[in-house]
C-alpha cells in the first residue's frame, strides 16, 4: 500500500513541521524581509535624477518649517492621552506625556503593525515613573488607543466615501472603504458597549476561560488575573465615558485637529515641491498614505513607497512627486525614531542606575557609621 505523501514521520512531514516552526519563531523577521523586498520593488524603476531635481528646492527655511510643524504636532498628538489622564485623576505633565508617547511610537514604528506595539511600554512608564496603578495606566492607554482608532477610521471613511462617490478620480477605493467601514463599526461598537456598561472584553474573556477550563481545568491563573485587570479597566473606562463627557468631546476634537494638521502638513510638503494640490488630490494622497501604515509590515516599509508614487502618478503629478514625499517622510520618521529610542533607553535604564547609586550610597553610609562607632568604642576602651 502506498504511503501518503505527508504521513506522520515521513520526510516531507518533517520538512513541513520544520518550516512551520521556523515561521512561528521568526515571523517578525519574515515581515521585515517582505518589507525590504517591497521597498526594492517599489524603487527599482525610479528615475532618481527627477527626484533629486524636486528635492533640491528644499532649503534651510523649508526644513525649519517642516521640523517646526512636526514639533508642534507632537504635543497635539499627545494631548488626548494627557486629557484622559487628567479625567482619571492621574495627572501627568503634557511634556512628559509627549515624551512617553514618542518613546511608545518608536516601538510601534519598528515592530510589525506601525499603529501598535508600544502600548506595554506606555503602561510601564506610567506605573514605574509616575507611580500609577496598573488598572489606571491600562485604562488610559486603552481609551487613548480606542479613541485614536475611532477618529482615524472615521476620517478615512469620510475621505474614501468622498473619493468613491463625489470625486472624479482615476481609481477605485472600494476595498479600502470596506476595510475602514468595518473597523469603524468595530471601534464604535466597543465605544457604545463601554458607554452602556456592557464590558465586552472581560465578558468575552470570562466565557473563553469557562470554555477552556472544561478541557483543561488547571493552568489559567494568569489569564484569570488578566481578566480581572481588564474588568477593572473597563469599569474605569465606563466611568470616564459617563462622568466626563466634556473630556470625551475634547479628546475627539483634538483628534480632528490633529487630522487637520496632517492634511496641512501633506499640502505644505507638496507645495514646497511645486505641486499645490486640489482638495480631491489632497484627500487621495492623505488617505492612501495613512492606509499604508495600517498594514502589518514594520513602519509600512515598501507599502508607502509603492502606494504614494502610484497615487501621484494616477493624479497626474508623476511618480517622482510620490517618491520625493516618501523620502521626506522617512527622513522625518528616522529623526523622531532616533529621539524616541533615546528616550526609551533613558527611561528603561536611568531609573535602575539611580536606584543602584542610591543603594550603594546608603550601604557606604552604613559602613562609615559602623566604622565610626567601632573606633569610638576602641577609644573608650
C-alpha positions as CSV (number, residue, x, y, z in Angstrom):
1,X,0.0,0.0,0.0
2,X,1.4,3.4,-1.0
3,X,2.3,5.6,1.9
4,X,0.7,9.1,2.0
5,X,2.9,12.0,1.0
6,X,2.5,13.7,4.4
7,X,2.3,10.6,6.5
8,X,3.4,11.0,10.2
9,X,7.2,10.5,10.5
10,X,7.8,10.9,6.7
11,X,10.5,13.2,5.4
12,X,8.0,15.7,3.8
13,X,6.1,15.9,7.1
14,X,9.4,16.7,8.9
15,X,10.2,19.4,6.4
16,X,6.7,21.0,6.7
17,X,6.9,20.9,10.5
18,X,10.4,22.5,10.4
19,X,9.2,25.3,8.1
20,X,6.1,25.8,10.3
21,X,8.3,26.1,13.5
22,X,10.7,28.4,11.7
23,X,7.9,30.7,10.6
24,X,6.3,30.7,14.0
25,X,9.5,31.7,15.7
26,X,10.8,34.2,13.1
27,X,7.6,35.7,11.7
28,X,8.7,39.3,12.6
29,X,11.9,38.7,10.7
30,X,10.0,37.4,7.7
31,X,7.8,40.6,7.7
32,X,11.0,42.7,7.7
33,X,12.3,40.7,4.7
34,X,8.9,41.1,2.9
35,X,9.0,44.9,3.7
36,X,12.5,45.2,2.2
37,X,11.5,43.2,-0.9
38,X,8.5,45.5,-1.4
39,X,10.8,48.5,-0.9
40,X,13.2,47.2,-3.6
41,X,10.4,46.5,-6.0
42,X,8.9,50.0,-5.4
43,X,12.2,51.9,-6.0
44,X,13.9,49.8,-8.7
45,X,12.3,51.7,-11.6
46,X,12.5,55.2,-10.1
47,X,14.2,58.0,-12.1
48,X,16.3,59.4,-9.3
49,X,17.5,62.4,-11.3
50,X,14.0,63.8,-11.4
51,X,13.5,63.0,-7.7
52,X,16.7,64.9,-6.9
53,X,15.6,67.9,-9.0
54,X,12.4,68.0,-6.9
55,X,14.3,67.7,-3.6
56,X,16.8,70.4,-4.5
57,X,14.2,73.1,-3.9
58,X,14.1,72.3,-0.2
59,X,16.4,74.8,1.6
60,X,17.1,75.6,5.3
61,X,13.9,77.6,5.6
62,X,11.7,74.8,4.3
63,X,13.5,72.3,6.5
64,X,13.0,74.5,9.6
65,X,9.3,74.9,8.7
66,X,8.8,71.1,8.3
67,X,10.6,70.4,11.6
68,X,8.6,73.1,13.5
69,X,5.3,71.8,12.3
70,X,6.2,68.3,13.4
71,X,7.4,69.5,16.8
72,X,4.1,71.3,17.3
73,X,2.2,68.1,16.2
74,X,3.9,66.0,18.9
75,X,2.2,67.6,21.9
76,X,-1.0,67.9,19.9
77,X,-0.8,64.2,19.3
78,X,-0.3,63.6,23.0
79,X,-2.9,66.0,24.3
80,X,-5.7,63.4,24.0
81,X,-3.8,61.0,26.3
82,X,-3.0,63.9,28.6
83,X,-6.7,64.8,28.9
84,X,-7.7,61.3,29.7
85,X,-5.1,61.1,32.5
86,X,-6.5,64.3,33.9
87,X,-10.0,62.9,33.9
88,X,-8.9,59.7,35.6
89,X,-7.4,61.9,38.4
90,X,-3.9,60.7,37.4
91,X,-2.4,64.0,36.2
92,X,0.9,63.9,34.2
93,X,2.5,66.9,32.6
94,X,1.9,67.4,28.9
95,X,5.7,67.5,28.2
96,X,6.2,64.2,30.0
97,X,3.2,62.7,28.2
98,X,4.6,63.8,24.9
99,X,8.0,62.1,25.6
100,X,6.3,58.9,26.7
101,X,4.2,58.9,23.6
102,X,7.3,59.5,21.4
103,X,9.0,56.5,23.1
104,X,6.0,54.3,22.6
105,X,5.5,55.4,19.0
106,X,9.1,54.4,18.3
107,X,8.5,50.8,19.5
108,X,5.3,50.7,17.4
109,X,7.1,52.1,14.3
110,X,9.8,49.5,14.5
111,X,7.6,46.5,15.1
112,X,5.0,44.8,12.8
113,X,1.9,46.9,12.6
114,X,3.1,50.6,12.9
115,X,0.0,51.6,14.9
116,X,0.5,49.0,17.7
117,X,3.4,47.7,19.8
118,X,4.3,50.5,22.2
119,X,1.3,50.1,24.5
120,X,3.1,47.9,27.1
121,X,5.9,50.5,27.2
122,X,3.3,53.2,27.8
123,X,1.8,51.2,30.7
124,X,5.2,50.5,32.1
125,X,6.2,54.2,32.0
126,X,3.1,55.3,33.8
127,X,3.3,52.6,36.5
128,X,7.1,52.9,37.2
129,X,7.8,56.5,36.6
130,X,4.5,58.1,37.6
131,X,3.7,55.5,40.3
132,X,0.3,55.0,38.8
133,X,-1.8,51.9,39.5
134,X,-1.8,49.2,36.8
135,X,-5.5,49.5,36.1
136,X,-5.4,53.3,35.7
137,X,-2.4,53.1,33.4
138,X,-4.0,50.3,31.3
139,X,-7.3,52.2,31.2
140,X,-5.7,55.4,30.0
141,X,-3.7,53.7,27.2
142,X,-6.7,51.6,26.1
143,X,-9.1,54.6,25.9
144,X,-6.5,56.7,24.1
145,X,-5.8,54.0,21.5
146,X,-9.6,53.3,21.1
147,X,-10.4,57.0,20.5
148,X,-7.5,57.3,18.1
149,X,-8.6,54.4,16.0
150,X,-12.2,55.6,16.0
151,X,-11.1,59.0,14.8
152,X,-8.8,57.6,12.2
153,X,-11.3,55.2,10.7
154,X,-14.0,57.9,10.9
155,X,-11.9,60.4,8.9
156,X,-10.6,57.8,6.5
157,X,-14.1,56.6,5.8
158,X,-15.3,60.1,5.0
159,X,-12.3,60.6,2.7
160,X,-12.9,57.3,0.9
161,X,-16.6,58.0,0.6
162,X,-15.8,61.4,-0.9
163,X,-13.3,59.8,-3.4
164,X,-15.6,56.9,-4.3
165,X,-18.9,58.8,-4.8
166,X,-18.2,62.5,-5.2
167,X,-14.8,63.0,-6.8
168,X,-13.8,62.1,-10.3
169,X,-10.5,60.3,-9.6
170,X,-9.0,57.7,-12.0
171,X,-9.0,54.8,-9.5
172,X,-11.4,53.0,-7.2
173,X,-11.1,52.6,-3.4
174,X,-13.9,50.2,-2.8
175,X,-11.8,47.6,-1.0
176,X,-10.2,50.3,1.2
177,X,-13.6,51.7,2.0
178,X,-14.8,48.3,3.1
179,X,-11.8,48.0,5.4
180,X,-12.3,51.3,7.0
181,X,-16.0,50.9,7.5
182,X,-15.5,47.5,9.1
183,X,-13.1,48.8,11.7
184,X,-15.1,52.0,12.2
185,X,-18.1,49.8,13.1
186,X,-16.0,47.6,15.4
187,X,-14.5,50.6,17.3
188,X,-17.8,52.4,17.5
189,X,-19.4,49.2,18.8
190,X,-16.8,48.8,21.6
191,X,-17.2,52.5,22.5
192,X,-21.0,52.1,22.7
193,X,-20.6,48.9,24.8
194,X,-18.3,50.6,27.3
195,X,-20.6,53.6,27.5
196,X,-23.6,51.4,28.3
197,X,-21.7,49.2,30.8
198,X,-21.7,46.1,28.7
199,X,-17.9,45.4,29.3
200,X,-17.5,43.2,26.1
201,X,-13.8,42.3,26.5
202,X,-13.9,41.0,30.1
203,X,-17.1,39.1,29.4
204,X,-15.7,37.5,26.3
205,X,-12.5,36.5,28.1
206,X,-14.5,35.0,31.0
207,X,-16.6,33.0,28.6
208,X,-13.3,31.8,26.9
209,X,-11.9,30.8,30.3
210,X,-15.0,28.8,31.2
211,X,-14.9,27.1,27.9
212,X,-11.2,26.2,28.2
213,X,-11.4,25.1,31.9
214,X,-13.8,22.3,30.8
215,X,-11.0,20.9,28.6
216,X,-8.0,21.8,30.9
217,X,-9.1,22.7,34.5
218,X,-5.7,24.0,35.6
219,X,-3.2,26.5,34.2
220,X,-5.5,29.5,33.8
221,X,-4.3,31.6,36.8
222,X,-2.6,34.2,34.7
223,X,-5.5,34.5,32.3
224,X,-7.9,34.9,35.2
225,X,-5.8,37.7,36.7
226,X,-5.6,39.4,33.3
227,X,-9.4,39.1,33.0
228,X,-9.7,40.8,36.4
229,X,-7.4,43.6,35.3
230,X,-9.5,44.0,32.0
231,X,-12.7,44.1,34.0
232,X,-11.4,46.8,36.3
233,X,-10.1,48.8,33.4
234,X,-13.5,48.5,31.6
235,X,-15.2,49.7,34.8
236,X,-12.9,52.8,34.9
237,X,-13.5,53.4,31.1
238,X,-17.3,53.3,31.7
239,X,-16.9,55.8,34.5
240,X,-14.8,58.0,32.2
241,X,-17.3,58.0,29.4
242,X,-20.3,58.6,31.7
243,X,-18.9,61.1,34.1
244,X,-16.5,63.1,31.9
245,X,-18.5,63.7,28.7
246,X,-16.7,67.0,28.2
247,X,-13.3,65.3,28.3
248,X,-14.6,62.7,25.8
249,X,-15.8,65.5,23.4
250,X,-12.5,67.4,23.8
251,X,-10.5,64.3,23.1
252,X,-12.3,63.7,19.8
253,X,-11.9,67.4,18.9
254,X,-8.2,67.1,19.5
255,X,-8.2,64.1,17.2
256,X,-9.9,66.1,14.4
257,X,-7.4,69.0,14.9
258,X,-4.5,66.6,14.6
259,X,-6.0,65.2,11.4
260,X,-6.4,68.8,10.1
261,X,-2.7,69.3,10.9
262,X,-1.9,66.1,9.0
263,X,-3.7,67.4,5.9
264,X,-2.0,70.7,6.2
265,X,1.5,69.1,6.5
266,X,0.9,67.0,3.4
267,X,-0.3,70.0,1.4
268,X,2.7,72.0,2.5
269,X,5.1,69.3,1.5
270,X,3.7,69.1,-2.0
271,X,3.5,72.9,-2.2
272,X,7.2,73.1,-1.4
273,X,8.0,70.6,-4.2
274,X,5.9,72.7,-6.6
275,X,2.7,70.8,-6.6
276,X,-0.2,72.8,-5.0
277,X,-2.8,70.1,-4.5
278,X,-6.5,70.5,-5.0
279,X,-8.9,69.3,-2.3
280,X,-9.6,65.9,-4.0
281,X,-5.9,65.3,-4.7
282,X,-5.0,66.1,-1.1
283,X,-7.7,63.7,0.2
284,X,-6.5,61.0,-2.1
285,X,-2.9,61.4,-1.1
286,X,-3.5,61.5,2.7
287,X,-5.9,58.6,2.6
288,X,-3.5,56.3,0.7
289,X,-0.5,57.4,2.8
290,X,-2.3,56.8,6.1
291,X,-3.8,53.4,5.0
292,X,-0.3,52.3,4.2
293,X,0.6,52.5,7.9
294,X,-2.3,50.1,8.8
295,X,-0.6,47.2,7.0
296,X,1.1,44.7,9.3
297,X,4.6,45.4,7.9
298,X,7.1,47.3,10.1
299,X,6.9,51.0,9.5
300,X,4.8,50.3,6.4
301,X,8.1,49.9,4.5
302,X,7.6,49.1,0.9
303,X,3.8,49.8,1.1
304,X,4.2,53.5,1.4
305,X,6.9,53.6,-1.2
306,X,4.6,51.7,-3.6
307,X,1.3,53.5,-2.8
308,X,2.4,57.1,-2.8
309,X,4.2,57.1,-6.2
310,X,1.2,55.2,-7.6
311,X,-1.4,57.7,-6.4
312,X,0.6,60.7,-7.5
313,X,1.1,59.1,-11.0
314,X,-2.7,58.4,-11.2
315,X,-3.4,62.0,-10.2
316,X,-1.2,63.3,-13.0
317,X,1.6,64.6,-10.7
318,X,4.1,61.9,-11.7
319,X,5.6,59.2,-9.6
320,X,8.6,61.3,-8.8
321,X,6.4,63.5,-6.5
322,X,5.4,60.5,-4.5
323,X,8.9,59.2,-4.2
324,X,10.1,62.6,-3.0
325,X,7.4,62.8,-0.4
326,X,8.3,59.3,0.8
327,X,11.9,60.3,1.2
328,X,10.9,63.3,3.3
329,X,8.5,61.3,5.4
330,X,11.2,58.6,6.0
331,X,13.8,61.1,6.9
332,X,11.5,62.8,9.4
333,X,10.4,59.5,10.9
334,X,14.1,58.5,11.2
335,X,14.8,61.6,13.2
336,X,11.9,61.0,15.5
337,X,12.8,57.3,15.8
338,X,16.3,58.1,17.0
339,X,14.9,60.6,19.5
340,X,12.3,58.1,20.7
341,X,15.0,55.4,21.1
342,X,17.0,57.8,23.2
343,X,14.0,58.5,25.5
344,X,13.2,54.7,25.6
345,X,16.8,53.9,26.7
346,X,16.8,56.7,29.2
347,X,13.5,55.6,30.8
348,X,14.4,51.9,30.9
349,X,17.9,52.4,32.3
350,X,18.3,55.6,34.2
351,X,15.9,54.6,37.0
352,X,17.8,51.4,37.7
353,X,21.1,53.4,37.7
354,X,19.7,55.9,40.2
355,X,18.4,53.1,42.4
356,X,21.8,51.4,42.3
357,X,23.7,54.6,43.1
358,X,21.3,55.4,46.0
359,X,21.6,51.8,47.3
360,X,25.4,52.0,47.0
361,X,25.5,55.4,48.8
362,X,23.3,54.0,51.6
363,X,25.5,51.0,52.0
364,X,28.6,53.2,52.1
365,X,27.0,55.5,54.7
366,X,26.1,52.4,56.8
367,X,29.7,51.2,56.6
368,X,31.0,54.7,57.6
369,X,28.7,54.9,60.6
370,X,29.7,51.4,61.6
371,X,33.4,52.2,61.4
372,X,32.9,55.4,63.4
373,X,31.0,53.5,66.1
374,X,33.8,50.9,66.3
375,X,36.5,53.5,66.5
376,X,34.6,55.3,69.3
377,X,34.3,52.0,71.2
378,X,38.1,51.4,70.8
379,X,38.9,54.9,72.1
380,X,36.5,54.5,75.1
381,X,38.1,51.1,75.8
